[in-house]
């Protein structure tokens, strides 16, 4: 199981939004490149890069920075935030990301099926579908709307289209530092054995990663707030990776 550190970027700064509010953010670093290199030096193999400025603009804003992080660290990247079309993915590729990286797609299957279909046609193997759930029900548009579909139906529908990579966030756990929804991930993998699944939300310390590692078939787990608020150290990462 990969541990995948998350870097959320606004205006070239590494931040965390408070309850998703762009007006309320904590700045963790003015140098995301240096932080990314620290993760690489600690032995991680993949980074989760979120362009929050791009998400707000519905267009990639930090493609150049993401390309610089790729060049500096050599790590595999999963990039997202504002991807709405093939052109947006090409912006990332032109900036230095490669077809070995992943591009995160969230609400698009529900809000713009035609654009989603075009992306699937060209970049199916590079799509990482990010699925946000409240319980088992999917939420879209920054968690504000129900997609009127539960997680297992959606996964079956996407697998039928030869999409295999998913990142599932349990909204009830996200940023709470109270532990992931272990039952959700075990349940998903028991029903969908041939997918690649990344867990997101709730990691509070090393013990949570150790428990996640015991879920058979889990590909990876996101590390976010627990690192930036010193619940997990770089030394911990070295021992876990």
C-alpha positions in Angstrom: 0.0 0.0 0.0 1.4 3.4 -1.0 1.3 6.4 1.3 0.4 9.3 -0.9 1.1 12.8 0.6 -1.4 15.5 -0.5 -0.3 19.0 -1.4 -3.2 21.5 -1.9 -2.0 24.6 -3.7 -3.4 28.1 -3.9 -1.3 31.0 -5.4 1.8 28.8 -5.4 1.4 28.1 -1.7 0.8 24.9 0.2 -2.5 25.4 2.1 -5.4 23.7 3.7 -8.9 25.2 3.5 -11.1 25.3 6.6 -14.3 23.5 5.8 -13.7 24.1 2.1 -13.9 27.9 2.5 -11.4 29.7 0.2 -11.6 32.7 2.5 -10.4 30.6 5.4 -7.1 28.9 4.7 -4.0 27.8 6.6 -0.8 28.4 4.8 1.7 25.6 5.6 4.5 26.5 3.2 5.5 29.1 0.6 7.7 26.5 -1.1 5.7 23.4 -2.2 8.7 22.3 -4.3 10.8 21.9 -1.1 8.0 20.1 0.7 7.6 17.7 -2.3 11.3 17.0 -2.2 11.1 16.2 1.5 8.5 13.6 0.8 10.6 12.1 -2.0 13.6 12.0 0.3 11.4 10.1 2.9 10.8 7.4 0.3 7.3 8.0 -1.0 6.7 7.2 -4.6 3.6 9.2 -5.5 2.2 12.7 -4.7 -1.4 13.9 -4.6 -1.4 17.4 -6.1 -4.6 19.5 -5.9 -4.9 22.8 -7.7 -7.4 24.6 -5.5 -7.0 27.8 -7.6 -7.8 25.7 -10.7 -10.8 24.1 -9.0 -12.2 27.5 -8.3 -11.4 28.8 -11.8 -12.6 25.5 -13.6 -9.3 25.6 -15.4 -5.8 24.4 -14.4 -3.8 27.3 -12.8 -0.8 25.5 -11.4 0.1 23.1 -14.2 3.5 24.7 -14.5 4.2 24.2 -10.8 3.0 20.6 -10.9 5.4 20.0 -13.8 8.2 21.5 -11.8 7.4 19.2 -8.9 7.4 16.2 -11.3 10.8 17.3 -12.7 12.3 17.9 -9.3 11.2 14.8 -7.5 10.7 12.3 -10.3 7.7 10.9 -8.5 4.5 9.7 -10.0 1.8 12.4 -9.8 -1.9 12.4 -9.4 -3.1 15.9 -10.4 -6.5 17.5 -10.1 -8.4 20.6 -9.6 -10.2 22.2 -12.5 -9.9 19.4 -15.0 -13.0 19.8 -17.2 -11.8 18.8 -20.7 -9.1 17.1 -22.8 -7.4 20.5 -23.3 -6.9 20.7 -19.5 -5.1 17.3 -19.4 -3.0 18.4 -22.3 -2.0 21.5 -20.4 -0.6 19.2 -17.7 1.2 17.1 -20.2 2.7 20.1 -21.9 3.9 21.3 -18.5 5.9 18.1 -17.9 3.5 15.5 -16.5 3.5 12.2 -18.4 1.3 9.4 -19.4 2.6 7.5 -16.3 0.8 10.0 -14.2 -2.9 10.3 -13.2 -5.4 13.0 -13.7 -8.2 13.3 -11.1 -11.8 13.6 -12.3 -14.5 14.2 -9.8 -18.0 15.6 -10.6 -17.6 15.6 -14.4 -19.3 12.2 -15.0 -22.4 13.8 -13.5 -22.1 17.5 -14.6 -20.7 17.1 -18.1 -21.0 13.6 -19.4 -20.0 14.6 -22.9 -16.7 16.0 -21.8 -16.1 13.0 -19.5 -16.8 10.7 -22.4 -14.1 12.5 -24.6 -11.6 12.2 -21.8 -12.3 8.5 -21.3 -11.9 7.9 -25.0 -8.3 9.3 -25.0 -7.0 9.0 -21.4 -8.9 6.1 -19.8 -5.7 4.5 -18.2 -4.7 7.9 -16.8 -8.0 8.7 -15.1 -8.2 8.6 -11.3 -11.9 9.0 -10.4 -12.3 10.8 -7.1 -15.5 9.8 -5.4 -16.7 11.8 -2.4 -19.3 10.0 -0.3 -21.5 10.8 2.7 -22.0 7.3 4.1 -22.4 5.4 0.8 -24.1 8.3 -1.2 -22.0 10.2 -3.7 -21.8 14.0 -3.3 -20.5 16.3 -6.1 -19.7 20.0 -6.6 -17.6 20.4 -3.6 -19.8 18.1 -1.5 -22.7 20.5 -1.9 -25.0 18.3 -4.1 -26.1 14.7 -4.1 -25.3 12.8 -7.3 -28.4 10.6 -6.6 -26.2 7.5 -6.9 -24.6 5.3 -4.3 -21.0 4.3 -4.5 -21.3 0.6 -5.6 -23.6 1.4 -8.5 -21.2 4.1 -9.7 -18.2 1.8 -9.4 -19.9 -0.9 -11.4 -20.8 1.6 -14.1 -17.3 2.9 -14.3 -15.6 -0.6 -14.3 -17.9 -1.5 -17.2 -16.2 1.4 -19.1 -12.7 -0.1 -18.3 -11.9 2.5 -15.6 -10.0 0.9 -12.8 -8.5 3.6 -10.6 -10.6 5.2 -7.8 -9.9 7.5 -4.8 -12.7 7.5 -2.3 -13.1 10.1 0.3 -15.5 9.6 3.3 -16.7 13.2 3.8 -17.7 12.4 7.4 -14.1 11.6 8.2 -12.2 14.1 6.1 -10.0 16.4 8.1 -11.3 15.2 11.4 -8.2 13.2 12.5 -10.5 10.5 13.9 -9.5 7.6 11.8 -10.5 6.5 8.3 -13.7 4.7 7.4 -12.0 1.2 7.4 -15.3 -0.6 6.9 -16.1 1.4 3.7 -12.9 0.4 2.0 -13.1 -3.2 3.0 -16.6 -3.3 1.8 -15.7 -1.7 -1.6 -12.8 -4.1 -2.2 -15.0 -7.1 -1.2 -17.5 -6.2 -4.0 -15.1 -4.8 -6.6 -12.0 -7.0 -6.5 -10.3 -5.8 -9.7 -10.0 -2.1 -9.0 -7.2 0.1 -7.7 -8.5 1.9 -4.6 -7.0 4.8 -2.7 -8.4 5.7 0.7 -8.8 9.3 1.7 -10.0 11.1 4.8 -9.4 10.7 8.5 -5.9 9.5 8.9 -4.7 10.6 12.4 -1.4 8.8 12.9 0.8 5.9 12.1 -1.6 3.4 13.6 -4.2 4.3 11.0 -1.9 3.5 8.2 -0.9 0.2 9.8 -4.6 -0.7 10.0 -5.2 0.3 6.4 -2.4 -1.9 5.3 -4.3 -4.9 6.6 -7.2 -4.2 4.2 -6.6 -6.7 1.4 -6.2 -5.1 -2.0 -6.0 -1.5 -0.9 -3.6 0.4 -3.3 -2.9 3.5 -1.3 -4.0 6.0 1.3 -3.8 9.8 1.3 -1.7 11.7 3.9 -2.8 15.2 4.6 -3.6 17.1 7.7 -2.0 14.5 10.0 1.4 15.4 8.5 1.0 19.1 8.4 -0.1 19.2 12.0 2.8 17.0 13.2 0.8 13.8 14.0 3.0 12.0 11.5 6.7 12.9 10.9 9.0 12.5 8.0 10.8 9.8 10.1 7.5 8.0 10.5 7.1 8.1 6.7 10.6 6.6 6.3 9.6 3.7 8.5 6.3 3.2 6.7 7.4 3.3 3.1 
